[in-house]
Amino acid sequence: LVLYLRRFRKRVSVESKEALLILDREFKILNKTLEEQKLILTNAHRTKKLSSFEEEMFSSLSISLKNAQTRVQKEVVDVEKLVQKGEKKQSNFN
C-alpha cells in the first residue's frame, strides 16, 4: 500500500507539472488567437480602428482569459502542494 501511494504521488506530481506546461501553452495560443482576431477586425474597418464596443469586448475577453488561467494554475499548484505535503508526512512515518 505504501509503495502504491508513493507511485501514485509521483505520478500525480509529474502530471501536475505537465498540466501547468500545457495550461501555459494553450492560454498563450488563446491569447494569440484573440489578438489575431482583433487585428483582422481592425483591418476590416475603413478607419482601421475598433469601435468602443469592440474594444471593450476584446478587453473583457482578455481579462476573462487571464483570470481563468490564474484560477486553473492555482488549482494545479494546490494539487502539487498536497502531493508534496503528503510525501513529507509519509517520510516522517518511515
BAFI-3210 file (N, C-alpha, C; in Angstrom, 3 decimals, decimal comma, padded with zeros to 6 digits):
// residues 94
n [1|2|3|4|5|6|7|8|9|10|11|12|13|14|15|16|17|18|19|20|21|22|23|24|25|26|27|28|29|30|31|32|33|34|35|36|37|38|39|40|41|42|43|44|45|46|47|48|49|50|51|52|53|54|55|56|57|58|59|60|61|62|63|64|65|66|67|68|69|70|71|72|73|74|75|76|77|78|79|80|81|82|83|84|85|86|87|88|89|90|91|92|93|94]
n.u [000,824|001,929|003,940|002,395|001,071|003,232|004,068|001,757|001,614|003,948|003,322|001,092|002,347|004,105|002,222|000,841|002,784|003,117|000,570|000,609|002,463|001,152|-001,168|-000,129|000,892|-001,444|-003,082|-001,508|-001,743|-004,494|-004,626|-003,015|-004,542|-006,803|-005,690|-004,945|-007,453|-008,504|-006,837|-007,474|-010,158|-009,817|-008,389|-010,337|-012,063|-012,785|-011,618|-009,604|-009,768|-011,107|-014,466|-015,814|-017,327|-016,328|-013,659|-014,048|-015,176|-013,033|-011,193|-012,524|-012,712|-009,997|-009,264|-010,906|-009,780|-007,218|-007,913|-009,128|-006,951|-005,272|-006,835|-007,034|-004,322|-003,727|-005,216|-003,936|-001,398|-002,104|-002,796|-000,284|001,046|-000,380|000,355|003,125|003,087|001,906|003,924|005,955|004,786|004,533|007,212|007,962|006,803|008,291]
n.v [-001,197|001,242|001,536|001,724|004,156|005,929|005,717|006,624|009,280|010,304|010,066|011,772|014,160|014,467|014,597|016,939|018,871|018,655|019,447|022,146|023,134|022,593|024,069|026,695|026,876|026,497|028,651|030,748|030,349|030,807|033,532|034,634|034,021|035,560|038,137|038,086|037,926|040,332|042,074|041,376|042,194|044,910|045,684|045,259|047,353|050,545|052,777|051,674|051,323|050,088|049,948|051,446|049,564|047,164|047,305|047,183|044,636|042,951|043,592|042,703|039,952|039,294|039,853|037,997|035,610|035,766|035,702|033,173|031,530|032,070|031,085|028,319|027,602|028,031|025,994|023,699|024,039|023,894|021,177|020,048|020,968|019,582|016,958|017,084|017,735|015,434|013,599|014,420|013,912|011,162|010,354|010,937|008,916|006,708]
n.w [000,000|000,808|-001,073|-003,381|-002,870|-002,925|-005,600|-006,828|-005,879|-007,013|-009,711|-009,881|-009,246|-011,437|-013,514|-012,777|-013,157|-015,911|-016,635|-015,912|-017,767|-020,209|-019,806|-019,732|-022,349|-023,927|-023,141|-024,019|-026,757|-027,052|-026,294|-028,287|-030,539|-029,994|-030,180|-032,863|-034,111|-033,313|-034,673|-037,318|-037,412|-036,923|-039,206|-041,080|-040,889|-042,297|-041,142|-039,738|-037,056|-034,003|-032,805|-029,805|-028,448|-029,534|-028,707|-025,926|-025,751|-026,613|-024,645|-022,353|-022,910|-022,923|-020,263|-018,978|-019,924|-018,740|-016,017|-015,866|-016,485|-014,312|-012,169|-012,806|-012,831|-010,138|-008,933|-009,934|-008,843|-006,161|-005,991|-006,452|-004,152|-002,166|-002,772|-002,295|000,406|001,423|000,795|002,516|005,011|004,784|004,682|007,247|008,688|008,058]
ca.u [000,000|002,817|004,598|001,370|000,862|004,412|003,992|000,621|002,011|004,932|002,606|000,290|003,288|004,544|001,072|000,505|003,786|002,749|-000,654|000,994|003,091|000,110|-002,023|000,556|000,957|-002,773|-003,564|-000,750|-002,368|-005,777|-004,365|-002,514|-005,702|-007,615|-005,008|-005,038|-008,828|-008,639|-006,135|-008,286|-011,333|-009,327|-008,048|-011,555|-012,729|-012,181|-010,814|-008,566|-009,959|-012,248|-015,454|-015,642|-017,917|-015,387|-012,514|-014,498|-015,361|-011,723|-010,613|-013,235|-012,275|-008,608|-009,278|-011,506|-008,768|-006,189|-008,494|-009,306|-005,626|-004,810|-007,590|-006,658|-002,951|-003,780|-005,716|-002,883|-000,360|-002,651|-002,659|001,144|001,361|-000,951|001,189|004,383|002,774|001,700|005,220|006,668|004,158|004,847|008,611|008,055|006,364|009,296]
ca.v [000,000|002,402|001,638|002,208|005,590|006,670|005,769|007,480|010,677|010,697|010,223|012,996|015,278|014,595|015,043|018,326|019,707|018,658|020,244|023,560|023,462|022,606|025,213|027,905|026,855|026,657|030,018|031,612|030,193|031,515|034,975|034,978|033,966|036,739|039,297|037,978|038,265|041,775|042,709|041,140|043,069|046,281|045,901|045,186|048,657|051,579|053,697|050,869|051,439|049,347|050,761|051,333|048,286|046,109|047,422|046,680|043,195|042,314|043,799|041,808|038,584|039,159|039,791|036,710|034,581|035,864|035,236|031,724|030,927|032,201|030,162|026,939|027,438|027,931|024,664|022,721|024,245|023,354|019,719|019,772|021,188|018,468|015,780|017,294|017,658|014,016|012,930|014,768|013,155|009,744|010,131|011,005|007,634|005,662]
ca.w [000,000|000,876|-002,375|-004,302|-002,607|-003,410|-007,063|-007,172|-005,627|-008,020|-010,974|-009,785|-009,303|-012,833|-014,306|-012,469|-013,825|-017,323|-016,756|-015,883|-019,047|-021,241|-019,497|-020,181|-023,815|-024,507|-022,918|-024,930|-028,071|-027,000|-026,300|-029,619|-031,435|-029,693|-030,763|-034,326|-034,496|-033,100|-035,790|-038,522|-037,334|-037,064|-040,621|-041,883|-040,828|-043,153|-040,329|-039,088|-035,605|-033,467|-032,084|-028,355|-028,060|-029,904|-027,786|-024,631|-025,894|-026,625|-023,324|-021,443|-023,216|-022,483|-018,796|-018,616|-020,176|-017,692|-014,756|-015,964|-016,406|-012,931|-011,315|-013,108|-012,345|-008,682|-008,579|-010,224|-007,827|-004,911|-006,053|-006,253|-002,735|-001,403|-003,006|-001,580|001,826|001,692|000,750|003,745|006,101|004,576|005,039|008,699|009,234|007,750]
c.u [000,870|003,507|003,633|001,155|002,032|004,376|002,882|000,986|002,994|004,242|001,771|001,194|003,758|003,413|000,718|001,517|003,496|001,511|-000,329|001,623|002,050|-000,815|-001,405|000,568|-000,409|-003,329|-002,781|-001,359|-003,698|-005,580|-003,853|-003,663|-006,591|-006,995|-005,081|-006,432|-009,089|-007,993|-006,922|-009,484|-010,925|-009,040|-009,279|-012,312|-012,018|-011,242|-009,642|-008,584|-011,171|-013,215|-015,224|-016,229|-016,952|-014,160|-012,859|-014,651|-014,019|-011,030|-011,226|-012,815|-010,852|-008,519|-009,845|-010,523|-007,686|-006,705|-008,666|-007,967|-005,104|-005,512|-007,186|-005,237|-002,933|-004,221|-004,658|-001,769|-000,832|-002,537|-001,199|001,531|000,826|-000,109|002,502|004,183|002,588|002,993|006,020|006,110|004,524|006,281|008,809|007,653|007,401|010,456]
c.v [001,262|002,621|002,188|003,709|006,426|006,815|006,706|008,950|011,167|010,946|011,506|014,217|015,530|015,151|016,500|019,286|019,787|019,522|021,731|023,990|023,565|023,795|026,502|027,986|027,137|028,068|031,018|031,554|030,937|033,032|035,442|035,005|035,184|037,996|039,272|038,373|039,764|042,535|042,557|042,080|044,540|046,598|045,870|046,520|049,658|052,483|052,993|051,037|050,612|050,317|050,577|050,017|047,131|046,115|046,832|045,161|042,468|042,447|042,839|040,355|038,332|039,023|038,453|035,560|034,585|035,330|033,719|031,012|030,961|031,210|028,708|026,654|027,250|026,542|023,587|022,832|023,708|021,838|019,330|019,916|020,056|017,204|015,914|017,194|016,205|013,243|013,205|013,997|011,689|009,451|010,212|009,680|006,535|005,754]
c.w [000,000|-000,464|-003,425|-004,127|-003,105|-004,930|-007,519|-006,985|-006,670|-009,361|-010,981|-009,881|-010,736|-013,692|-014,022|-013,098|-015,328|-017,560|-016,761|-017,207|-020,165|-021,051|-020,019|-021,704|-024,436|-024,305|-023,766|-026,328|-028,109|-027,052|-027,663|-030,625|-031,238|-030,307|-032,287|-034,808|-034,332|-034,262|-037,090|-038,548|-037,518|-038,534|-041,524|-041,891|-041,743|-042,368|-039,644|-037,571|-035,209|-032,811|-030,590|-027,846|-028,356|-028,998|-026,423|-024,662|-025,854|-025,272|-022,305|-021,665|-022,725|-020,964|-018,327|-018,830|-019,103|-016,369|-014,753|-015,830|-014,977|-012,011|-011,552|-012,627|-010,838|-008,256|-008,829|-009,194|-006,472|-004,867|-005,817|-004,788|-001,867|-001,556|-002,237|-000,073|002,255|001,697|002,021|004,939|006,006|004,997|006,550|009,350|009,019|008,647]
res [l|v|l|y|l|r|r|f|r|k|r|v|s|v|e|s|k|e|a|l|l|i|l|d|r|e|f|k|i|l|n|k|t|l|e|e|q|k|l|i|l|t|n|a|h|r|t|k|k|l|s|s|f|e|e|e|m|f|s|s|l|s|i|s|l|k|n|a|q|t|r|v|q|k|e|v|v|d|v|e|k|l|v|q|k|g|e|k|k|q|s|n|f|n]
***
